[in-house]
Amino acid sequence: MLEMITVAIVFYQQSSRTYGSFVSAAQLLGANVIAVHDMAHYSSAAKGERLTDSAMTAVKSWGAHVVVQRNPENGSSHRVASKLDEMDTGALTINAGAGTEEHPTQALADAYTIFKEFGNLAIWTIYE
């Protein structure tokens, strides 16, 4: 399904379940996966490279079409998405956790569980 897509999974903050889930999902969908865990310690980020510059490296040097990122700073995913848009890369950003903000991928897992359990996502039909 995603055979021609490269997904960069870039985690600045540890989370084995979320990291493993994204790696597994991308691989199962056939994407080429470049996965870097603990970016804060083992990359140019440790030397002071900005988050947006790291994302641009993933897109321009690694050929990523999608950047999945987890970072301890609030607003980090929005900053990366804005930079990729500003530079007209065409790459997408997926928020796998940004500081204390909501974790949108958890909402997807919850919606999937509700759908599997009730066969419907319309909340009013569940409680009728």
The first five atom37 places (N, CA, C, CB, O) and aatype in JSON, in Angstrom:
{
  "aatype": [12, 10, 6, 12, 9, 16, 19, 0, 9, 19, 13, 18, 5, 5, 15, 15, 1, 16, 18, 7, 15, 13, 19, 15, 0, 0, 5, 10, 10, 7, 0, 2, 19, 9, 0, 19, 8, 3, 12, 0, 8, 18, 15, 15, 0, 0, 11, 7, 6, 1, 10, 16, 3, 15, 0, 12, 16, 0, 19, 11, 15, 17, 7, 0, 8, 19, 19, 19, 5, 1, 2, 14, 6, 2, 7, 15, 15, 8, 1, 19, 0, 15, 11, 10, 3, 6, 12, 3, 16, 7, 0, 10, 16, 9, 2, 0, 7, 0, 7, 16, 6, 6, 8, 14, 16, 5, 0, 10, 0, 3, 0, 18, 16, 9, 13, 11, 6, 13, 7, 2, 10, 0, 9, 17, 16, 9, 18, 6],
  "atom_mask": [
    [1, 1, 1, 1, 1],
    [1, 1, 1, 1, 1],
    [1, 1, 1, 1, 1],
    [1, 1, 1, 1, 1],
    [1, 1, 1, 1, 1],
    [1, 1, 1, 1, 1],
    [1, 1, 1, 1, 1],
    [1, 1, 1, 1, 1],
    [1, 1, 1, 1, 1],
    [1, 1, 1, 1, 1],
    [1, 1, 1, 1, 1],
    [1, 1, 1, 1, 1],
    [1, 1, 1, 1, 1],
    [1, 1, 1, 1, 1],
    [1, 1, 1, 1, 1],
    [1, 1, 1, 1, 1],
    [1, 1, 1, 1, 1],
    [1, 1, 1, 1, 1],
    [1, 1, 1, 1, 1],
    [1, 1, 1, 0, 1],
    [1, 1, 1, 1, 1],
    [1, 1, 1, 1, 1],
    [1, 1, 1, 1, 1],
    [1, 1, 1, 1, 1],
    [1, 1, 1, 1, 1],
    [1, 1, 1, 1, 1],
    [1, 1, 1, 1, 1],
    [1, 1, 1, 1, 1],
    [1, 1, 1, 1, 1],
    [1, 1, 1, 0, 1],
    [1, 1, 1, 1, 1],
    [1, 1, 1, 1, 1],
    [1, 1, 1, 1, 1],
    [1, 1, 1, 1, 1],
    [1, 1, 1, 1, 1],
    [1, 1, 1, 1, 1],
    [1, 1, 1, 1, 1],
    [1, 1, 1, 1, 1],
    [1, 1, 1, 1, 1],
    [1, 1, 1, 1, 1],
    [1, 1, 1, 1, 1],
    [1, 1, 1, 1, 1],
    [1, 1, 1, 1, 1],
    [1, 1, 1, 1, 1],
    [1, 1, 1, 1, 1],
    [1, 1, 1, 1, 1],
    [1, 1, 1, 1, 1],
    [1, 1, 1, 0, 1],
    [1, 1, 1, 1, 1],
    [1, 1, 1, 1, 1],
    [1, 1, 1, 1, 1],
    [1, 1, 1, 1, 1],
    [1, 1, 1, 1, 1],
    [1, 1, 1, 1, 1],
    [1, 1, 1, 1, 1],
    [1, 1, 1, 1, 1],
    [1, 1, 1, 1, 1],
    [1, 1, 1, 1, 1],
    [1, 1, 1, 1, 1],
    [1, 1, 1, 1, 1],
    [1, 1, 1, 1, 1],
    [1, 1, 1, 1, 1],
    [1, 1, 1, 0, 1],
    [1, 1, 1, 1, 1],
    [1, 1, 1, 1, 1],
    [1, 1, 1, 1, 1],
    [1, 1, 1, 1, 1],
    [1, 1, 1, 1, 1],
    [1, 1, 1, 1, 1],
    [1, 1, 1, 1, 1],
    [1, 1, 1, 1, 1],
    [1, 1, 1, 1, 1],
    [1, 1, 1, 1, 1],
    [1, 1, 1, 1, 1],
    [1, 1, 1, 0, 1],
    [1, 1, 1, 1, 1],
    [1, 1, 1, 1, 1],
    [1, 1, 1, 1, 1],
    [1, 1, 1, 1, 1],
    [1, 1, 1, 1, 1],
    [1, 1, 1, 1, 1],
    [1, 1, 1, 1, 1],
    [1, 1, 1, 1, 1],
    [1, 1, 1, 1, 1],
    [1, 1, 1, 1, 1],
    [1, 1, 1, 1, 1],
    [1, 1, 1, 1, 1],
    [1, 1, 1, 1, 1],
    [1, 1, 1, 1, 1],
    [1, 1, 1, 0, 1],
    [1, 1, 1, 1, 1],
    [1, 1, 1, 1, 1],
    [1, 1, 1, 1, 1],
    [1, 1, 1, 1, 1],
    [1, 1, 1, 1, 1],
    [1, 1, 1, 1, 1],
    [1, 1, 1, 0, 1],
    [1, 1, 1, 1, 1],
    [1, 1, 1, 0, 1],
    [1, 1, 1, 1, 1],
    [1, 1, 1, 1, 1],
    [1, 1, 1, 1, 1],
    [1, 1, 1, 1, 1],
    [1, 1, 1, 1, 1],
    [1, 1, 1, 1, 1],
    [1, 1, 1, 1, 1],
    [1, 1, 1, 1, 1],
    [1, 1, 1, 1, 1],
    [1, 1, 1, 1, 1],
    [1, 1, 1, 1, 1],
    [1, 1, 1, 1, 1],
    [1, 1, 1, 1, 1],
    [1, 1, 1, 1, 1],
    [1, 1, 1, 1, 1],
    [1, 1, 1, 1, 1],
    [1, 1, 1, 1, 1],
    [1, 1, 1, 1, 1],
    [1, 1, 1, 1, 1],
    [1, 1, 1, 0, 1],
    [1, 1, 1, 1, 1],
    [1, 1, 1, 1, 1],
    [1, 1, 1, 1, 1],
    [1, 1, 1, 1, 1],
    [1, 1, 1, 1, 1],
    [1, 1, 1, 1, 1],
    [1, 1, 1, 1, 1],
    [1, 1, 1, 1, 1],
    [1, 1, 1, 1, 1]
  ],
  "atom_positions": [
    [[0.81, -1.19, 0.0], [0.0, 0.0, 0.0], [0.86, 1.27, 0.0], [-0.92, -0.01, 1.2], [0.55, 2.22, -0.72]],
    [[1.94, 1.3, 0.8], [2.82, 2.47, 0.88], [4.22, 2.17, 0.37], [2.89, 2.98, 2.32], [5.2, 2.73, 0.87]],
    [[4.33, 1.29, -0.6], [5.63, 0.83, -1.07], [6.55, 1.95, -1.54], [5.43, -0.15, -2.17], [7.77, 1.81, -1.43]],
    [[6.02, 3.02, -2.06], [6.84, 4.11, -2.59], [7.0, 5.26, -1.59], [6.23, 4.64, -3.89], [7.46, 6.34, -1.96]],
    [[6.63, 5.03, -0.35], [6.66, 6.07, 0.69], [7.75, 5.76, 1.71], [5.28, 6.18, 1.38], [7.91, 4.62, 2.14]],
    [[8.5, 6.79, 2.09], [9.48, 6.66, 3.16], [8.95, 7.39, 4.38], [10.87, 7.22, 2.72], [8.57, 8.56, 4.31]],
    [[8.93, 6.69, 5.5], [8.46, 7.25, 6.77], [9.65, 7.36, 7.72], [7.32, 6.38, 7.39], [10.31, 6.36, 8.03]],
    [[9.93, 8.57, 8.17], [10.97, 8.79, 9.18], [10.28, 8.86, 10.54], [11.8, 10.11, 8.89], [9.43, 9.72, 10.77]],
    [[10.65, 7.97, 11.42], [10.09, 7.94, 12.76], [11.18, 8.45, 13.68], [9.6, 6.49, 13.18], [12.17, 7.76, 13.93]],
    [[10.99, 9.66, 14.19], [12.02, 10.41, 14.89], [11.54, 10.73, 16.3], [12.39, 11.7, 14.11], [10.67, 11.59, 16.49]],
    [[12.11, 10.05, 17.28], [11.68, 10.23, 18.67], [12.78, 10.89, 19.49], [11.3, 8.87, 19.29], [13.88, 10.37, 19.61]],
    [[12.45, 12.04, 20.05], [13.34, 12.76, 20.97], [13.04, 12.37, 22.41], [13.2, 14.27, 20.78], [13.8, 12.7, 23.32]],
    [[11.94, 11.69, 22.6], [11.48, 11.31, 23.93], [11.14, 9.83, 23.88], [10.24, 12.17, 24.38], [10.54, 9.36, 22.92]],
    [[11.52, 9.11, 24.91], [11.31, 7.67, 24.91], [9.84, 7.3, 25.09], [12.13, 7.03, 26.0], [9.11, 7.9, 25.88]],
    [[9.44, 6.29, 24.34], [8.12, 5.7, 24.46], [8.13, 4.43, 23.61], [6.98, 6.7, 24.01], [7.87, 4.48, 22.41]],
    [[8.43, 3.33, 24.23], [8.6, 2.1, 23.47], [7.31, 1.65, 22.79], [9.11, 1.0, 24.37], [7.36, 1.16, 21.66]],
    [[6.17, 1.79, 23.44], [4.9, 1.35, 22.82], [4.56, 2.19, 21.61], [3.76, 1.42, 23.83], [4.22, 1.66, 20.55]],
    [[4.64, 3.51, 21.75], [4.29, 4.39, 20.63], [5.29, 4.22, 19.5], [4.23, 5.86, 21.08], [4.91, 4.14, 18.34]],
    [[6.57, 4.18, 19.83], [7.62, 3.99, 18.83], [7.41, 2.67, 18.08], [9.02, 4.01, 19.49], [7.39, 2.65, 16.85]],
    [[7.25, 1.6, 18.82], [7.04, 0.29, 18.2], [5.78, 0.23, 17.36], [0.0, 0.0, 0.0], [5.76, -0.41, 16.31]],
    [[4.73, 0.89, 17.82], [3.48, 0.9, 17.07], [3.63, 1.58, 15.72], [2.39, 1.59, 17.88], [3.13, 1.09, 14.71]],
    [[4.33, 2.72, 15.71], [4.52, 3.43, 14.44], [5.44, 2.66, 13.5], [5.09, 4.82, 14.69], [5.17, 2.59, 12.3]],
    [[6.51, 2.09, 14.02], [7.42, 1.3, 13.18], [6.65, 0.12, 12.58], [8.65, 0.81, 14.0], [6.73, -0.14, 11.38]],
    [[5.94, -0.59, 13.42], [5.18, -1.76, 12.96], [4.12, -1.39, 11.93], [4.51, -2.45, 14.15], [4.0, -2.05, 10.9]],
    [[3.37, -0.34, 12.2], [2.31, 0.07, 11.27], [2.89, 0.46, 9.91], [1.51, 1.25, 11.86], [2.36, 0.06, 8.88]],
    [[3.96, 1.24, 9.92], [4.56, 1.67, 8.66], [5.1, 0.47, 7.88], [5.69, 2.68, 8.91], [4.93, 0.39, 6.66]],
    [[5.74, -0.46, 8.58], [6.26, -1.65, 7.91], [5.14, -2.53, 7.37], [7.13, -2.45, 8.87], [5.23, -3.03, 6.24]],
    [[4.09, -2.73, 8.16], [2.96, -3.55, 7.71], [2.27, -2.95, 6.49], [1.95, -3.73, 8.83], [1.71, -3.68, 5.67]],
    [[2.31, -1.62, 6.37], [1.72, -0.96, 5.21], [2.69, -0.9, 4.02], [1.29, 0.45, 5.58], [2.34, -0.38, 2.96]],
    [[3.89, -1.43, 4.2], [4.85, -1.54, 3.11], [5.76, -0.35, 2.92], [0.0, 0.0, 0.0], [6.49, -0.29, 1.93]],
    [[5.75, 0.61, 3.84], [6.59, 1.79, 3.71], [8.05, 1.46, 3.99], [6.12, 2.89, 4.65], [8.36, 0.52, 4.73]],
    [[8.94, 2.24, 3.41], [10.35, 2.2, 3.77], [10.46, 2.99, 5.07], [11.29, 2.81, 2.62], [10.02, 4.14, 5.13]],
    [[11.03, 2.4, 6.11], [11.05, 3.02, 7.43], [12.48, 3.38, 7.83], [10.43, 2.09, 8.47], [13.39, 2.55, 7.79]],
    [[12.66, 4.63, 8.22], [13.9, 5.09, 8.83], [13.51, 5.48, 10.25], [14.57, 6.31, 8.03], [12.82, 6.47, 10.47]],
    [[13.96, 4.69, 11.21], [13.54, 4.9, 12.6], [14.72, 5.28, 13.48], [12.87, 3.64, 13.14], [15.72, 4.57, 13.53]],
    [[14.59, 6.41, 14.17], [15.63, 6.88, 15.07], [14.99, 7.14, 16.42], [16.34, 8.18, 14.51], [14.14, 8.01, 16.56]],
    [[15.41, 6.37, 17.39], [14.91, 6.52, 18.76], [15.95, 7.28, 19.58], [14.6, 5.12, 19.41], [17.15, 7.1, 19.37]],
    [[15.52, 8.1, 20.49], [16.4, 8.85, 21.38], [17.25, 9.87, 20.63], [17.31, 7.89, 22.14], [18.45, 9.99, 20.86]],
    [[16.61, 10.6, 19.73], [17.28, 11.62, 18.91], [18.0, 12.66, 19.76], [16.28, 12.3, 18.02], [19.03, 13.19, 19.34]],
    [[17.48, 12.95, 20.94], [18.07, 14.0, 21.77], [19.49, 13.67, 22.19], [17.21, 14.23, 22.99], [20.27, 14.58, 22.5]],
    [[19.85, 12.39, 22.21], [21.18, 12.0, 22.69], [22.13, 11.54, 21.59], [21.04, 10.91, 23.69], [23.35, 11.63, 21.75]],
    [[21.59, 11.05, 20.48], [22.46, 10.41, 19.48], [22.33, 11.03, 18.1], [22.14, 8.94, 19.4], [22.25, 10.31, 17.11]],
    [[22.32, 12.34, 18.03], [22.21, 12.97, 16.72], [22.76, 14.38, 16.79], [20.76, 12.97, 16.24], [23.34, 14.79, 17.8]],
    [[22.57, 15.09, 15.73], [22.98, 16.49, 15.71], [22.19, 17.31, 16.71], [22.82, 17.07, 14.32], [22.63, 18.39, 17.12]],
    [[21.03, 16.81, 17.12], [20.23, 17.51, 18.13], [21.01, 17.65, 19.43], [18.9, 16.77, 18.39], [20.87, 18.65, 20.13]],
    [[21.83, 16.66, 19.74], [22.65, 16.72, 20.96], [23.68, 17.83, 20.86], [23.34, 15.37, 21.2], [24.2, 18.3, 21.87]],
    [[23.98, 18.25, 19.64], [24.96, 19.31, 19.42], [24.28, 20.66, 19.2], [25.85, 18.98, 18.23], [24.94, 21.66, 18.89]],
    [[22.95, 20.69, 19.36], [22.24, 21.96, 19.26], [21.44, 22.19, 17.99], [0.0, 0.0, 0.0], [20.89, 23.27, 17.81]],
    [[21.37, 21.2, 17.11], [20.57, 21.39, 15.91], [19.11, 21.6, 16.27], [20.72, 20.18, 14.96], [18.58, 20.91, 17.14]],
    [[18.46, 22.55, 15.6], [17.05, 22.83, 15.86], [16.18, 21.68, 15.35], [16.62, 24.15, 15.19], [16.52, 20.98, 14.4]],
    [[15.05, 21.51, 16.01], [14.08, 20.48, 15.66], [13.65, 20.59, 14.2], [12.85, 20.57, 16.57], [13.56, 19.58, 13.5]],
    [[13.4, 21.8, 13.75], [12.95, 21.98, 12.37], [14.05, 21.63, 11.37], [12.49, 23.43, 12.14], [13.76, 21.14, 10.28]],
    [[15.31, 21.88, 11.74], [16.42, 21.51, 10.85], [16.55, 19.99, 10.76], [17.74, 22.14, 11.35], [16.83, 19.45, 9.7]],
    [[16.35, 19.31, 11.89], [16.39, 17.84, 11.88], [15.29, 17.29, 10.99], [16.25, 17.28, 13.3], [15.5, 16.33, 10.25]],
    [[14.11, 17.89, 11.05], [13.0, 17.44, 10.2], [13.32, 17.66, 8.73], [11.69, 18.18, 10.58], [13.01, 16.81, 7.89]],
    [[13.93, 18.8, 8.42], [14.31, 19.07, 7.03], [15.35, 18.07, 6.54], [14.85, 20.49, 6.89], [15.33, 17.67, 5.38]],
    [[16.26, 17.66, 7.42], [17.24, 16.64, 7.07], [16.54, 15.33, 6.74], [18.25, 16.43, 8.21], [16.89, 14.66, 5.77]],
    [[15.55, 14.97, 7.55], [14.8, 13.73, 7.3], [14.14, 13.77, 5.93], [13.73, 13.52, 8.39], [14.11, 12.76, 5.22]],
    [[13.62, 14.92, 5.55], [12.93, 15.04, 4.26], [13.92, 15.16, 3.11], [12.0, 16.25, 4.27], [13.83, 14.42, 2.13]],
    [[14.86, 16.07, 3.23], [15.77, 16.35, 2.11], [16.88, 15.31, 1.94], [16.4, 17.71, 2.3], [17.19, 14.93, 0.82]],
    [[17.46, 14.85, 3.02], [18.58, 13.89, 2.93], [18.14, 12.45, 2.94], [19.53, 14.12, 4.06], [18.69, 11.61, 2.21]],
    [[17.14, 12.14, 3.79], [16.69, 10.76, 3.91], [15.57, 10.43, 2.93], [16.22, 10.49, 5.33], [15.25, 9.26, 2.73]],
    [[14.96, 11.45, 2.32], [13.87, 11.22, 1.37], [12.53, 10.91, 2.02], [0.0, 0.0, 0.0], [11.68, 10.27, 1.4]],
    [[12.34, 11.35, 3.26], [11.09, 11.06, 3.96], [9.92, 11.83, 3.37], [11.23, 11.39, 5.45], [10.0, 13.03, 3.11]],
    [[8.84, 11.11, 3.16], [7.57, 11.7, 2.75], [6.71, 12.03, 3.95], [6.81, 10.76, 1.8], [5.85, 12.91, 3.9]],
    [[6.96, 11.31, 5.04], [6.22, 11.48, 6.3], [7.23, 11.51, 7.43], [5.16, 10.34, 6.51], [8.14, 10.68, 7.48]],
    [[7.07, 12.47, 8.34], [7.91, 12.55, 9.54], [7.0, 12.34, 10.75], [8.68, 13.92, 9.62], [6.16, 13.17, 11.06]],
    [[7.2, 11.21, 11.42], [6.49, 10.93, 12.66], [7.43, 11.36, 13.77], [6.07, 9.39, 12.79], [8.55, 10.86, 13.87]],
    [[6.97, 12.29, 14.62], [7.89, 12.76, 15.64], [7.25, 12.81, 17.02], [8.41, 14.12, 15.28], [6.06, 13.06, 17.17]],
    [[8.09, 12.55, 18.0], [7.72, 12.68, 19.41], [8.8, 13.54, 20.06], [7.58, 11.27, 20.14], [9.99, 13.27, 19.93]],
    [[8.34, 14.6, 20.75], [9.26, 15.56, 21.33], [8.67, 16.07, 22.64], [9.54, 16.73, 20.35], [7.46, 16.22, 22.74]],
    [[9.49, 16.33, 23.64], [8.96, 16.77, 24.93], [8.46, 18.21, 24.97], [10.02, 16.6, 25.96], [7.89, 18.63, 25.98]],
    [[8.64, 18.98, 23.9], [8.24, 20.38, 23.88], [6.82, 20.55, 23.35], [9.21, 21.2, 23.04], [6.47, 20.01, 22.3]],
    [[6.0, 21.3, 24.08], [4.67, 21.66, 23.58], [4.82, 22.42, 22.27], [3.9, 22.51, 24.63], [5.71, 23.26, 22.13]],
    [[3.96, 22.14, 21.32], [3.97, 22.83, 20.04], [5.0, 22.34, 19.05], [0.0, 0.0, 0.0], [5.09, 22.86, 17.94]],
    [[5.79, 21.35, 19.43], [6.88, 20.9, 18.55], [6.37, 20.34, 17.23], [7.71, 19.85, 19.26], [6.95, 20.62, 16.18]],
    [[5.31, 19.56, 17.25], [4.79, 18.99, 16.0], [4.26, 20.08, 15.08], [3.67, 17.97, 16.3], [4.42, 20.01, 13.86]],
    [[3.63, 21.08, 15.67], [3.12, 22.2, 14.87], [4.28, 22.97, 14.22], [2.27, 23.16, 15.75], [4.2, 23.35, 13.05]],
    [[5.36, 23.18, 14.98], [6.53, 23.88, 14.41], [7.12, 23.11, 13.24], [7.61, 24.09, 15.5], [7.46, 23.69, 12.22]],
    [[7.23, 21.79, 13.39], [7.79, 20.97, 12.31], [6.88, 21.03, 11.09], [7.98, 19.51, 12.78], [7.35, 21.23, 9.97]],
    [[5.58, 20.85, 11.3], [4.63, 20.89, 10.18], [4.68, 22.23, 9.47], [3.2, 20.6, 10.66], [4.65, 22.3, 8.24]],
    [[4.74, 23.31, 10.24], [4.8, 24.66, 9.65], [6.05, 24.85, 8.81], [4.75, 25.73, 10.75], [5.99, 25.42, 7.72]],
    [[7.19, 24.36, 9.31], [8.46, 24.49, 8.58], [8.42, 23.69, 7.28], [9.64, 24.03, 9.45], [8.84, 24.18, 6.23]],
    [[7.91, 22.46, 7.35], [7.84, 21.63, 6.14], [6.89, 22.26, 5.12], [7.37, 20.21, 6.5], [7.15, 22.18, 3.91]],
    [[5.81, 22.87, 5.58], [4.9, 23.58, 4.68], [5.57, 24.83, 4.09], [3.62, 23.97, 5.41], [5.49, 25.08, 2.89]],
    [[6.21, 25.59, 4.96], [6.89, 26.82, 4.55], [7.93, 26.54, 3.47], [7.55, 27.5, 5.76], [8.09, 27.32, 2.53]],
    [[8.64, 25.43, 3.61], [9.68, 25.06, 2.65], [9.11, 24.3, 1.46], [10.75, 24.23, 3.33], [9.86, 23.85, 0.59]],
    [[7.79, 24.15, 1.42], [7.09, 23.51, 0.31], [7.65, 22.12, -0.01], [7.16, 24.39, -0.92], [7.89, 21.79, -1.18]],
    [[7.86, 21.32, 1.04], [8.44, 19.99, 0.85], [7.42, 18.96, 0.39], [9.07, 19.53, 2.14], [7.79, 17.96, -0.24]],
    [[6.16, 19.18, 0.7], [5.13, 18.19, 0.4], [5.09, 17.06, 1.42], [0.0, 0.0, 0.0], [4.25, 16.17, 1.32]],
    [[6.0, 17.1, 2.39], [6.05, 16.05, 3.41], [5.01, 16.31, 4.5], [7.46, 15.97, 4.04], [4.64, 17.46, 4.78]],
    [[4.55, 15.24, 5.08], [3.55, 15.31, 6.15], [4.21, 15.08, 7.5], [2.42, 14.29, 5.92], [5.24, 14.42, 7.58]],
    [[3.61, 15.63, 8.55], [4.08, 15.43, 9.91], [2.99, 14.73, 10.7], [4.47, 16.78, 10.58], [1.82, 15.09, 10.61]],
    [[3.38, 13.73, 11.46], [2.45, 13.05, 12.37], [2.94, 13.26, 13.79], [2.32, 11.52, 12.04], [4.1, 12.97, 14.1]],
    [[2.07, 13.76, 14.64], [2.39, 14.02, 16.04], [2.25, 12.72, 16.82], [1.46, 15.13, 16.63], [1.15, 12.19, 16.97]],
    [[3.37, 12.22, 17.32], [3.35, 11.01, 18.16], [3.54, 11.38, 19.63], [4.45, 10.02, 17.72], [3.85, 10.53, 20.46]],
    [[3.33, 12.66, 19.92], [3.45, 13.17, 21.28], [4.26, 14.45, 21.26], [0.0, 0.0, 0.0], [5.37, 14.5, 20.73]],
    [[3.69, 15.49, 21.86], [4.35, 16.79, 21.89], [4.18, 17.4, 23.28], [3.79, 17.75, 20.79], [3.2, 18.09, 23.55]],
    [[5.13, 17.12, 24.15], [5.06, 17.67, 25.5], [3.85, 17.19, 26.26], [0.0, 0.0, 0.0], [3.53, 16.0, 26.26]],
    [[3.17, 18.13, 26.9], [1.99, 17.8, 27.71], [0.7, 17.88, 26.91], [1.9, 18.71, 28.92], [-0.38, 17.69, 27.46]],
    [[0.81, 18.16, 25.62], [-0.38, 18.29, 24.78], [-1.01, 16.91, 24.55], [-0.03, 18.95, 23.43], [-0.41, 15.88, 24.82]],
    [[-2.22, 16.94, 24.05], [-2.92, 15.7, 23.74], [-2.12, 14.85, 22.76], [-4.31, 15.99, 23.16], [-1.32, 15.37, 21.98]],
    [[-2.34, 13.58, 22.83], [-1.65, 12.6, 21.99], [-2.66, 12.13, 20.95], [-1.06, 11.39, 22.84], [-3.42, 11.2, 21.22]],
    [[-2.68, 12.75, 19.76], [-3.73, 12.43, 18.79], [-3.76, 10.98, 18.31], [-3.59, 13.32, 17.6], [-4.82, 10.47, 17.95]],
    [[-2.62, 10.32, 18.31], [-2.62, 8.93, 17.86], [-3.32, 8.04, 18.87], [-1.19, 8.45, 17.63], [-3.84, 6.99, 18.5]],
    [[-3.36, 8.43, 20.13], [-4.12, 7.67, 21.12], [-5.6, 7.76, 20.8], [-3.84, 8.18, 22.56], [-6.34, 6.78, 20.97]],
    [[-6.04, 8.91, 20.34], [-7.45, 9.07, 19.95], [-7.8, 8.12, 18.81], [-7.74, 10.53, 19.53], [-8.9, 7.57, 18.78]],
    [[-6.87, 7.91, 17.89], [-7.11, 6.97, 16.79], [-7.25, 5.54, 17.32], [-5.97, 7.04, 15.76], [-8.13, 4.79, 16.88]],
    [[-6.4, 5.18, 18.26], [-6.49, 3.85, 18.85], [-7.81, 3.68, 19.59], [-5.3, 3.6, 19.81], [-8.44, 2.63, 19.52]],
    [[-8.23, 4.72, 20.31], [-9.51, 4.67, 21.02], [-10.68, 4.54, 20.04], [-9.7, 5.92, 21.89], [-11.59, 3.75, 20.26]],
    [[-10.64, 5.32, 18.95], [-11.71, 5.26, 17.95], [-11.77, 3.86, 17.32], [-11.5, 6.33, 16.85], [-12.86, 3.33, 17.09]],
    [[-10.61, 3.29, 17.03], [-10.58, 1.94, 16.46], [-11.2, 0.93, 17.42], [-9.14, 1.54, 16.11], [-11.97, 0.06, 17.0]],
    [[-10.86, 1.03, 18.7], [-11.41, 0.12, 19.7], [-12.93, 0.27, 19.79], [-10.77, 0.39, 21.08], [-13.64, -0.73, 19.85]],
    [[-13.42, 1.5, 19.79], [-14.88, 1.73, 19.83], [-15.53, 1.13, 18.59], [-15.2, 3.25, 19.92], [-16.56, 0.47, 18.69]],
    [[-14.93, 1.36, 17.43], [-15.49, 0.82, 16.19], [-15.53, -0.71, 16.21], [-14.68, 1.31, 14.99], [-16.53, -1.31, 15.84]],
    [[-14.43, -1.32, 16.64], [-14.39, -2.79, 16.69], [-15.41, -3.34, 17.68], [-12.97, -3.27, 17.07], [-16.03, -4.38, 17.44]],
    [[-15.58, -2.66, 18.79], [-16.49, -3.13, 19.84], [-17.96, -2.91, 19.48], [-16.18, -2.43, 21.15], [-18.8, -3.79, 19.71]],
    [[-18.26, -1.73, 18.92], [-19.67, -1.37, 18.69], [-20.05, -1.33, 17.21], [-19.94, -0.02, 19.29], [-21.24, -1.24, 16.89]],
    [[-19.06, -1.41, 16.31], [-19.35, -1.39, 14.88], [-19.75, -0.03, 14.36], [0.0, 0.0, 0.0], [-20.26, 0.09, 13.25]],
    [[-19.52, 1.01, 15.17], [-19.96, 2.34, 14.81], [-19.17, 3.35, 15.62], [-21.49, 2.5, 15.04], [-18.81, 3.1, 16.76]],
    [[-18.91, 4.51, 15.01], [-18.24, 5.58, 15.76], [-19.18, 6.67, 16.2], [-17.14, 6.17, 14.92], [-18.78, 7.6, 16.91]],
    [[-20.45, 6.58, 15.79], [-21.42, 7.58, 16.19], [-21.76, 7.37, 17.67], [-22.7, 7.5, 15.3], [-22.45, 6.41, 18.01]],
    [[-21.29, 8.25, 18.52], [-21.4, 8.08, 19.95], [-22.86, 7.97, 20.42], [-20.71, 9.23, 20.66], [-23.17, 7.25, 21.36]],
    [[-23.76, 8.7, 19.75], [-25.16, 8.65, 20.17], [-25.8, 7.28, 19.93], [-25.95, 9.71, 19.46], [-26.74, 6.91, 20.63]],
    [[-25.32, 6.54, 18.95], [-25.89, 5.21, 18.72], [-25.39, 4.2, 19.73], [-25.57, 4.73, 17.31], [-26.05, 3.19, 19.98]],
    [[-24.22, 4.45, 20.32], [-23.67, 3.53, 21.31], [-24.49, 3.57, 22.58], [-22.21, 3.88, 21.61], [-24.71, 2.54, 23.23]],
    [[-24.95, 4.76, 22.94], [-25.66, 4.9, 24.21], [-27.18, 4.81, 24.1], [-25.31, 6.19, 24.83], [-27.86, 4.99, 25.11]],
    [[-27.72, 4.53, 22.95], [-29.18, 4.39, 22.79], [-29.69, 3.14, 23.43], [-29.57, 4.4, 21.32], [-30.89, 2.87, 23.39]]
  ]
}
